Amino acid sequence: MTGERIAIVGVGQTVHKSKRPDVNTAEMCAEAVEAALADAQLTIKDIDCVILGSFEPADGYSGPDKFIIPELGCVGKAGFEMQNVGTTGAVACATAFNMAASGLFENVLCVAWQKMDEAAGAFGRGGGGANEYWLGQFPMSAITNFARRTYDYMTRSGCTEEHLAMVRVKQDQCAQRNKYAQLKLRLTIEKVMNDFLLAWPIRRLHMCPTTAGSAAIIVCPEKRAKKVTKKPVWVEDWFTCHQGGALTMAEDPQASTLGYACKKIYKRRGITNPKKEIQAWEVYEPASTAELRWMEEVGVAEDYKAWKLFEQGKVGIEKEIPFNPSGGVTATNPIGCTPVVRVVEASLQVRGDAEEHQVPGTINRALATGYGGQGENVVFLLKKTL
Amino acid sequence: MAQRVGIVAVAQTKFEEKPGLHIGELLYQASRDVMGQTGLEFKDDGTGIDCTIASGYDLMSGPGGAYMFLGYIVGAWQREDERVIEDGSMAVYYGAAQILSGHADVALVVGYSKETQIDKNLIECLSMDQIYQRRIGLDFVSAAALQAMRYTTKYGITPEQLAKVVVKARKNAQNNPYAYCCDNLTVKDVLRSTMLCDPIRVQEAKPTPVDGACALILATEDKAKKLTKKPVWITGMSSCYDHHELGYRDLANCNALVTAASKAYKMGGITNPLKEFDVAEISEHYSYQEPLWSEGLGLCGKGEGGKLIDSGKTEMGGELPVNPSGGVLSGIPHCLAGMHSVVECALQLRGEAGKRQVKGAKKALAHGVDGPAGQLHCVITLEN
């Protein structure tokens, strides 16, 4: 990269809930922005560029940035809104990174949200993004998509439904320690295995919930970042790999862009042993069962053997592999905002500020991802020192 | 700006009702055109196009995430494939910022819109806040009408002056083979047309529905020089938000545009826009917007927009021809207008604008707008 080096100087998020009748969308965003500003010890006057992100059809607006901007006190500032279906939040972060690195701005605010209690959230989990002639005709929602992927994974790896339930229980144990997480259910393996079946082997508890929530980050170029905070989280690199709208029934269900994106970014940054060189993981898993394959693709487990790590009890906040210490997406999923939550959580881990769900030891490097549609992944690497 | 960003190729489709075309085909036509002009393909070794940036609303076109079709239609596969959901000028703005950041060297910027698939007024109403403005059915036309009423009353802008804007646009559009409406309107025709939303008449509003697409390829200074003999440089750019609640601003002003323009001019080293620019493409969705936006862009003083129209300075052959292409009033789809402005300016600066060419154009001004009554403006200054 030839542009300026950049750092995240402040992060904030709302307490995520399934319903927020007490606030409207703009007020909910303001909560996250105020938290991020307080975290960075800045005021809204310091911000010179605002990047917004939401998956509009899951919100019931067209261009909601227009009425949210004044509520955030951002009239007169530069900015625009991004929307890339599931990876919206990730693209909004990448846009904020680009704006800060371009040298045009000093303090860039990125805010994303989703208030799914106000609209038909099912659209977001349906086949809305598919080509209306070929794929729109099939009921290929996230649920059926992950049912297909998981069934195939089970066949190839030999893991059982019990292992899938173990993943969900681990996620719930993490979420219980995160004060911002939505679902804290005190799950047991039996509870998960006896839950309502959506599309075998996916049960209701395996899928991400509908959430009302918002998250914000503040990004600065190097010089400014060092002035603003003592604990900057450096954005080492990011790689976007989109191939949305491409899914066909004939495609290999295990073909994913995450592995490709990780391979690319690890090569660019000279990472040879990701398990050692990356100490915290916030990976976007829309279904708990996806976590197994994702762990293999990011390089913390061997191909089709991730389930064995759960059997051996090696995954968890204080354990060998601290995967999704925040509880992840199956606990909290405000769609367009979810990737920003991943970046926020990864930043907190790097700073050592994640409180109850902080991964022990020094976190030098954390990885966060955003996932969307059928084949979109954005991978971020955050670092403590440059 | 630390370095210049170059536009190396531009393309547009014919603007018309295209109910038989899929959005993917629209995207294909525009993006294949610019790829063909430059010989660039999508590659991973840094010798091709690195990323794509689209502009377009889901709800304004029908299917969700239509920009994703780029993946398998032009081979924009396994890379950045981002979308700005604002007017197209903002996608160019972001594309240029992405190149300045060093994250990409060559970017394909594409805008699409398919108004034949949607109910425009209904979707516009969904942009308004849900407590106060949505329930009274406010959309962009009614918001514009309130602004037109306030502006014309405060400064004494006459209906004849506004009608002249439409007549000029349609006359200019006759020189533009891509334009949708290029009829021989007279001031009388405009003033006699049906009232759409007082004081805006049917002929004073953007023709709708219209479908179409635009595409540009942006590159770093070094690469742009290698890719084309006629690069067009982006020298300044900025966007700015205004208040959403119409009651919070004096609709006779456009403060956001003043801010965006002053930032872009400062970057581009422009001090006297009327004199320094040779051509301007301004997004005017309604006739009153040309004089009002001209004031915001500093082409004339406050309240003098009407006089500027009367003076003939903005006509072809005048001091600063505004919208030689015919502009939005000749029929450019929503959220494509600003990108179309940039495309037309680039053609002018390359000397490739055909019959609508402004001779010897060296500096150009492109403008895009989004939101009710001009809430979000984007200004881009260009040079050859």
Interface residues (C-beta under 8 A of the other chain):
Chain A: M1 T2 G3 E4 N24 A26 V50 E56 P57 G60 Y61 S62 G63 P64 D65 K66 F67 I69 P70 C74 V75 G76 K77 A78 G79 F80 E81 M82 Q83 N84 V85 V91 A94 T95 F97 N98 M99 A100 A101 S102 G103 L104 F123 G128 G129 A130 N131 E132 Y133 G136 T240 C241 H242 Q243 G244 G245 A246 T257 Y260 G373 E376
Chain B: M1 A2 H22 G24 C51 Y57 D58 L59 M60 G62 P63 G64 G65 Y67 M68 F69 G71 Y72 W77 Q78 R79 E80 D81 E82 R83 V84 I85 E86 M90 Y93 Y94 A97 Q98 L100 S101 G102 H103 I123 E124 L126 S127 M128 D129 Q130 I131 Q133 S238 S239 C240 Y241 D242 H243 H244 E245 Y248 N255 A256 T259 A260 K263 D370 G371 P372 Q375 L376 C378
